[in-house]
Amino acid sequence: MQAVKSRIDAASRACGRDPRTVRLLAVSKTHAPERVREACAAGQRAFGENYVQEALDKMAALADLPLEWHLVGPLQSNKTRAAAERFDWVHTIDREKVARRLSEQRPADLAPLQVLVQVNVSGEASKSGVAPAGVAALARAVSSMPRLRLRGLMAIPEPGAPAERYHELGALYERLRAELDFDTLSLGMSDDMETAIAAGSTMVRIGTAIFGERAKVRDAA
Ligand SMILES: *Cc1c(COP(=O)(O)O)cnc(C)c1O
């Protein structure tokens, strides 16, 4: 955890940013609840999960801790209710229909669900996320949904993507931020957090560099 914080610090300073403007999301997918508990003891509060069911199991095992849960994996429409009821953030909004369901299903006694629109920066048909040209329309639609609070954009550039992709996304984020009043660019993982921070990321999603390698089986999902 400390090594990752040092990397965030160094990367921020290298491009003249205040390290406090970059939040660390610890991605705990495939790792046991005990590892989350240890990270919490070290001061980490925000955790990311990819699979709804795995997250629900972990939440149940860690219900005594004051954690903030982020869904960073693809959201199928049959899982929206659990996501709306149990998560604090959803990073992977890429269809209006899914956003609408989340808004309808978010319980009235909870704060609005914090959401990000996922941008497909690589242009691959197989990847999730909305194409850059469609981001503004989806973001505007989401920002009007009563039980959602649009916080910004998220992307997963393919491994080895040029820095230019990151900067294009940073520019899109800045353009829309002026109109939609949001504050979060979720960008950067263990291998690319420096590039992401240089492009304006305000939230890096870090798994391996905190918890170590994951078993390969679930990673493919
Ligand atoms: C697994 C995952 C991460 C963390 O990746 P690492 O390379 O282990 O840091 C971040 N974001 C998403 C969407 C992921 O699925």
The ligand as a MOL file (V3000), in Angstrom:
LIG
                    3D

  0  0  0     0  0            999 V3000
M  V30 BEGIN CTAB
M  V30 COUNTS 15 15 0 0 0
M  V30 BEGIN ATOM
M  V30 1 C -8.6820 -5.7140 -12.2540 0
M  V30 2 C -8.9680 -4.3070 -12.5720 0
M  V30 3 C -8.1470 -3.2610 -12.0900 0
M  V30 4 C -6.8720 -3.5120 -11.3200 0
M  V30 5 O -5.8880 -3.9730 -12.2000 0
M  V30 6 P -4.3610 -4.1980 -11.7260 0
M  V30 7 O -3.6260 -4.2750 -13.0030 0
M  V30 8 O -4.3540 -5.4590 -10.9410 0
M  V30 9 O -3.9770 -3.0280 -10.9000 0
M  V30 10 C -8.5290 -1.9680 -12.3650 0
M  V30 11 N -9.6470 -1.6890 -13.0730 0
M  V30 12 C -10.4430 -2.6540 -13.5510 0
M  V30 13 C -11.6550 -2.2880 -14.3150 0
M  V30 14 C -10.1250 -3.9830 -13.3280 0
M  V30 15 O -10.9090 -4.9380 -13.8420 0
M  V30 END ATOM
M  V30 BEGIN BOND
M  V30 1 1 1 2
M  V30 2 1 2 3
M  V30 3 2 2 14
M  V30 4 1 3 4
M  V30 5 2 3 10
M  V30 6 1 4 5
M  V30 7 1 5 6
M  V30 8 2 6 7
M  V30 9 1 6 8
M  V30 10 1 6 9
M  V30 11 1 10 11
M  V30 12 2 11 12
M  V30 13 1 12 13
M  V30 14 1 12 14
M  V30 15 1 14 15
M  V30 END BOND
M  V30 END CTAB
M  END
